[in-house]
Amino acid sequence: MVHGNDARLLSRMFNKISDAMAKEKDYLTELDEAIGDADHGITMSLGFSAVASELSRSDLDSMTAAEVMTAAATTFLDAVGASTGPLYATGFLHASDRMNAHRPLDAAGQVAMLRAITTGIQQRGKGMRGDKTMLDAWMPAADAAEARSGEPGHIWSSACEAGELGAKATQSMIALRGRAARLGERSLGHIDP
C-alpha cells in the first residue's frame, strides 16, 4: 500500500511524544500534585509509551494514517483510564475520521489532524478556552498551526510554542472544569498540566 510513509511519519511522531512524556513525567506530576491527583505525568507517559509500543509492532507499510490514529486511540484508552484516556482517544478518533486515506499527510493534512484532535478533546470534555484545561494549550496550538499552514517547516514549531504559552497562561486562570475546578480560586497561581 502507498500509505506506509504516512503511517511511519505518525509512528515517529508518537515515538517522539512518548520520549518527551517520559522525560517530563515528573514535572507534569508535580504540576498535577498542586491542583489534581498527582498522576498526570504517569498517565501521559503510560499512554504514549503504549501507543509507541503498539505501533512498533504494527505493519506500518500496510496502514493508512487514519488506521494509525485509530490504533493510537484504542491503545491509549486501553492503557489509560481516568478522564485523560477518553479525551485523547476521542481526539485521535476525530483525527482518524478526518484523514483522507488517499491523500498524503501533507502540511494541510497535518494541520487538519491537529485541529481534529483538539475538536475531539473539546467535544468530549465539553470545555472551552479559558477553563484552565488542556484545551488552553491545544486550541492555541491548532490556531498557530493553521496560521502557519502555508509554511510547512514552521507548522509544528509554531504549534508547540503556542501550546506551551497557552499552558503557562493557565497559571493566571481559575479552573472551571476538571478536578482542579473543585479548588475554585485556590487553583489560581498553578499551571494546569
C-alpha positions as CSV (number, residue, x, y, z in Angstrom):
1,M,0.0,0.0,0.0
2,V,1.2,3.5,-0.7
3,H,0.3,4.9,2.7
4,G,3.2,3.4,4.7
5,N,5.1,6.6,4.6
6,D,2.3,8.5,6.4
7,A,1.9,5.7,8.9
8,R,5.7,5.8,9.6
9,L,5.6,9.6,9.9
10,L,2.8,9.2,12.6
11,S,4.7,6.4,14.3
12,R,7.8,8.6,14.6
13,M,5.6,11.4,15.9
14,F,4.2,9.1,18.6
15,N,7.7,7.9,19.5
16,K,8.9,11.5,20.0
17,I,5.8,12.3,22.1
18,S,6.5,9.1,24.2
19,D,10.1,10.1,24.7
20,A,9.0,13.7,25.7
21,M,6.4,12.4,28.1
22,A,8.9,10.1,29.8
23,K,11.3,13.0,30.1
24,E,8.6,15.4,31.5
25,K,6.7,12.8,33.6
26,D,8.0,14.1,37.0
27,Y,7.4,17.7,36.0
28,L,3.8,17.0,34.9
29,T,3.1,15.0,38.0
30,E,4.5,17.9,40.1
31,L,2.1,20.3,38.4
32,D,-0.8,17.9,38.8
33,E,0.0,17.4,42.5
34,A,-0.8,21.1,43.2
35,I,-4.3,21.1,41.7
36,G,-5.1,17.5,40.7
37,D,-4.5,13.9,41.7
38,A,-0.7,13.9,41.0
39,D,-0.9,11.3,38.3
40,H,-0.9,13.2,35.0
41,G,2.7,12.7,34.2
42,I,2.5,9.0,34.9
43,T,-0.7,8.7,32.9
44,M,0.6,10.6,29.9
45,S,3.8,8.6,29.9
46,L,2.0,5.3,30.2
47,G,-0.5,6.2,27.4
48,F,2.0,7.4,24.8
49,S,4.5,4.6,25.7
50,A,1.8,2.1,25.0
51,V,0.9,3.8,21.7
52,A,4.6,3.8,20.6
53,S,5.0,0.2,21.6
54,E,1.9,-0.9,19.7
55,L,2.9,1.0,16.6
56,S,6.4,-0.6,16.7
57,R,4.7,-4.0,16.4
58,S,2.4,-2.9,13.6
59,D,2.8,-3.4,9.9
60,L,3.0,0.3,9.1
61,D,3.6,-0.4,5.4
62,S,0.0,-1.7,5.1
63,M,-1.6,1.0,7.3
64,T,-3.1,4.4,6.4
65,A,-2.7,7.4,8.6
66,A,-6.3,7.0,9.7
67,E,-5.6,3.5,10.8
68,V,-2.6,4.6,12.8
69,M,-4.7,7.2,14.6
70,T,-7.4,4.6,15.3
71,A,-4.8,2.3,16.7
72,A,-3.4,5.1,18.8
73,A,-6.9,5.9,20.2
74,T,-7.7,2.3,21.2
75,T,-4.3,1.7,22.6
76,F,-4.2,5.0,24.6
77,L,-7.7,4.3,26.0
78,D,-6.7,0.7,27.0
79,A,-3.6,1.9,28.7
80,V,-5.0,5.0,30.4
81,G,-8.3,5.2,32.2
82,A,-9.5,8.2,34.2
83,S,-10.5,11.2,32.2
84,T,-7.4,11.6,30.1
85,G,-7.8,8.3,28.3
86,P,-11.2,9.1,26.8
87,L,-10.3,12.7,26.0
88,Y,-7.2,11.7,24.0
89,A,-8.8,8.7,22.5
90,T,-11.7,10.8,21.2
91,G,-9.2,13.3,19.8
92,F,-7.3,10.6,18.0
93,L,-10.6,9.1,16.6
94,H,-11.7,12.6,15.3
95,A,-8.3,12.8,13.6
96,S,-8.8,9.4,12.1
97,D,-12.2,10.3,10.8
98,R,-10.9,13.4,9.1
99,M,-7.9,11.9,7.4
100,N,-8.2,11.1,3.8
101,A,-6.8,7.6,3.2
102,H,-6.0,8.6,-0.4
103,R,-4.1,11.8,0.3
104,P,-0.6,12.1,1.7
105,L,-0.2,13.6,5.2
106,D,1.0,16.8,3.8
107,A,1.1,20.2,5.6
108,A,-2.7,20.7,5.2
109,G,-3.3,17.2,6.4
110,Q,-1.2,17.7,9.5
111,V,-2.9,20.9,10.4
112,A,-6.3,19.2,9.9
113,M,-5.1,16.4,12.2
114,L,-4.1,18.8,14.9
115,R,-7.4,20.7,14.7
116,A,-9.4,17.4,14.7
117,I,-7.6,16.2,17.8
118,T,-8.4,19.5,19.5
119,T,-12.0,19.4,18.4
120,G,-12.4,15.8,19.7
121,I,-10.9,16.7,23.1
122,Q,-13.2,19.7,23.3
123,Q,-16.3,17.9,22.3
124,R,-15.6,15.0,24.7
125,G,-14.7,17.3,27.7
126,K,-17.2,20.0,26.8
127,G,-14.6,22.6,27.7
128,M,-13.6,25.9,26.3
129,R,-10.5,28.0,26.1
130,G,-10.1,29.7,29.5
131,D,-11.5,26.8,31.5
132,K,-7.9,26.0,32.7
133,T,-7.7,22.7,31.0
134,M,-5.6,21.0,28.3
135,L,-7.6,23.0,25.8
136,D,-5.8,26.1,26.8
137,A,-2.7,24.5,25.2
138,W,-4.4,22.5,22.4
139,M,-6.5,25.4,21.0
140,P,-3.7,27.9,20.6
141,A,-1.5,25.1,19.1
142,A,-4.1,24.3,16.5
143,D,-4.7,28.0,15.7
144,A,-0.9,28.6,15.3
145,A,-0.6,25.5,13.0
146,E,-3.4,26.9,10.9
147,A,-1.8,30.3,10.7
148,R,1.5,28.8,9.5
149,S,-0.1,26.2,7.2
150,G,1.5,27.8,4.2
151,E,4.9,27.3,5.7
152,P,5.3,23.6,6.3
153,G,8.6,23.9,8.0
154,H,7.1,26.1,10.7
155,I,3.8,24.3,11.5
156,W,4.9,22.2,14.4
157,S,7.4,24.6,16.0
158,S,4.7,27.3,15.9
159,A,2.1,24.9,17.3
160,C,4.4,23.8,20.1
161,E,5.4,27.3,21.0
162,A,1.7,28.4,21.1
163,G,0.7,25.4,23.1
164,E,3.4,26.0,25.7
165,L,2.4,29.6,26.0
166,G,-1.2,28.5,26.4
167,A,-0.3,26.1,29.1
168,K,1.7,28.7,31.0
169,A,-1.2,31.1,30.7
170,T,-3.3,28.8,32.9
171,Q,-1.3,29.9,35.9
172,S,-3.4,33.1,35.9
173,M,-6.8,31.3,35.5
174,I,-9.3,29.8,37.9
175,A,-10.2,26.3,36.9
176,L,-13.7,25.9,35.7
177,R,-13.5,22.2,34.6
178,G,-11.8,19.1,35.6
179,R,-10.5,18.0,39.0
180,A,-9.0,21.4,39.7
181,A,-12.4,23.1,39.4
182,R,-13.2,21.8,42.9
183,L,-10.5,24.1,44.2
184,G,-12.0,27.2,42.8
185,E,-9.9,30.3,43.4
186,R,-7.2,28.1,45.1
187,S,-6.3,26.8,41.6
188,L,-5.1,30.3,40.7
189,G,-1.3,30.6,40.5
190,H,-0.8,27.0,39.4
191,I,-0.2,25.8,35.8
192,D,-2.6,23.2,34.6
193,P,-0.6,20.2,33.4
